[in-house]
Amino acid sequence: MTDRKITPDQLRSRWWFDNPESPGTTALCIERYMNYGITLEELASGKPIIGICQSGSDLTPCNRHHIELVKRVKDGIRAAGGVPFEFPLHPIHENARRPTAALDRNLAYLGLVEVLHGYPLDGVVLTTGCDKTTPASLMAAATVNIPAIVLSGGPMLNGWRGPDRVGSGTIIWELRKRLAAGDIDYAEFLARATDSAPSVGHCNTMGTASTMNSMAEALGMSLPGSAMIPAPYKERSIVAYDTGARIVDMVWADLRPSDILTREAFENAIVVCSALGGSSNAPIHINAIARHSGIEVTNDDWQALGHAIPLLANVMPAGAYLSEEFYRAGGVPAVLHELLGAGKLHGEALTVNGRTLADNVVGCETQDPEVIRRYDNPLVEQAGFLNLKGNLFDSALMKTSVISADFRARFLSNPDDPNAFEGKVVVFDGSEDYHARIDDPALEIDEHTILVMRGVGPVGHPGGAEVVNMQPPEALIKRGIESLPCLGDGRQSGTSGSPSILNASPEAATGGGLALLEDGDRLRVDLNRGEVRLMLDDTEIQARRERLQSQGGYRYPAHQTPWQEIQRTLVEPLDRGMTLAGAAKYRDVARQSPPRDNH
């Protein structure tokens, strides 16, 4: 048991379950919770009431094993003297949710804030896994600010086809090209795709799920070493028990997200993400969590702090291995150990176990320097994000760890103009338009064309769709040209190895410059200067803007549901974390604004 900073009469749940000054309200709460057999002693004798935010369901297969895993969480809570209360999180599943699971992140955040604020909970275990469940949970925890700890469900086991590793998500993008080239048929496409999902768990690549759960550990919000334990391993159940026990101690210690989610913690997360070859979705979510923590993190920070960091994790899509090898090589602690030794982390940052990051990684050297590289022997020297700007947008991100040798040779190796290229654009208005027209020979797409996807941001799609990583026309793929530069105001899957220029903000739907592009326009991309420029003079650009405004602005599909309209009305740009306008002003609400009585 940790040293106590609060006493039983200071538990938040006592306002509901043991409040002699309001006997009527206390009786109403007590009697109804007892109707399924929980005892008065459990509710009213000063034991911490611990919520378990259950993200697993049949609609969220990546998190479904939490249904069983929380049994061990409950065992840990009870053993430490707490009382567990399980409740659901709004389902979020990246692959199946249409028009995009990004719509659900803010909706789940809002619902969880209301639960944590309005119900008799002293602390909470946040069960995470699939992409958006992690940021939604951490955003809510930062807002309400009761003791909270993250338990990820862990990645799937390695996928295999014969001797070859098959990585979730990553294999899909490769198979799309093979299908387009005529190398495989539809039946083989599906059969080989399913090889990547051999067990319970989330993506076994360093996609957004693995990235964000690793970010939770890097931020200090998960127990050390827990993020990348494969879902079926016995260690996953062990850490579930330990997490349940730890949250009880955190309640007594009054250790809250605001103690852990500091500026230093977010700077650590940026550095770690670069070393992991983490998802291009991470800046969106980390920026959002930071804003709800009262800290401004911008895409400029991602470049300034992270671009020069080397790639250490040899994990798909930027590397060659998968989650099982990464875990056995030492997982996130081994990466932290390398970065700390190189002086790149704030070692004094506090974590949920009550110790500092530096304390937690003592002795955590890599166990396989091929899978987790030494700092002085990386896969890529500069692996972080570039924050590109120009006359079309204020911010767009490019993930440099996935710039392939072929892409670099074709686009970035002109000795007279290194790290820069120019090309004509072909513009698509949403993924439907892309799929309908990409193979039209009239577009005259060649190996120098830049593909542009617009109308797919938080407002335009709505939600920010993962559709910017566009493959070339079939005719080019059959000639061996399997990638073209892509630019868009939406996102792409974290499992994609495409060095697209993503998350352009502001988006076309809110007046961003991509709305002004026309087929045949020429763009210049200069990584040295961090610029993307439409090669037209300012007079012509302004004239196009005025014409578009006179026509009512960029057109995008109508709202299909009430939440789509609400989200579109309030949502902020991707570079601001895609948060809801005004939401970030609510912080520490459990202490600053206790919920009013209901009777």
Buried (B, 14 or more C-beta within 10 A) or exposed (E): EBEEEBEBEEBBBBBBBBBEEBEEBBEBBBEEBEEEEEEEEBBBEBBBBBBBBBBBBEEBBBBBBBBEBBBBBBBBBBEBBBBBBBBEBBBBBBBEBEBBBBBBBBBBBBBBBEBBBEBBBBBBBBBBBBBBBBBBBBBBBBBBBBBBBBBBBBBBBBBEEEEEBBBBBBBBBBBBBBBBBEEBEEEEBEEBBEBBBBBBBBBBBBBBBBBBBBBBBBBBBBBBBBBBBBBBBEBBBBBBBBBBBBBBBBBBBBBBBBBBBBBBBBBBBBBBBBBBBBBBBBBBBBBBBBBBBBBEBBBEBBBBBBBBBBBBBBBBBBBEBBBBBBBBBBBBBBBBBBBBBBEBBBBEBBBBBBEBBBBBBEEBBBEBBBBBBBBEEBBBEBBBBBBBBBBBBBBBBBBBBBBBEEBEEBBBEEEEEEBBBBBBBBBBBBBEBBEEBBBEEEBEBBBEBBBBBBBBBBBBBBBBBBBBBBBBBBEBBBEEBBBBBBBBBBBBBBBBBBBBBBBBBBBBBBBBBBBBBEBEBEBBBBBEBBBBBBEBEEEEBEEBBEEBEEEEBBBBBEBEEEBBEBBBEBBBBBBBBBBBEEBBEBBBBBEEEEBEEEE
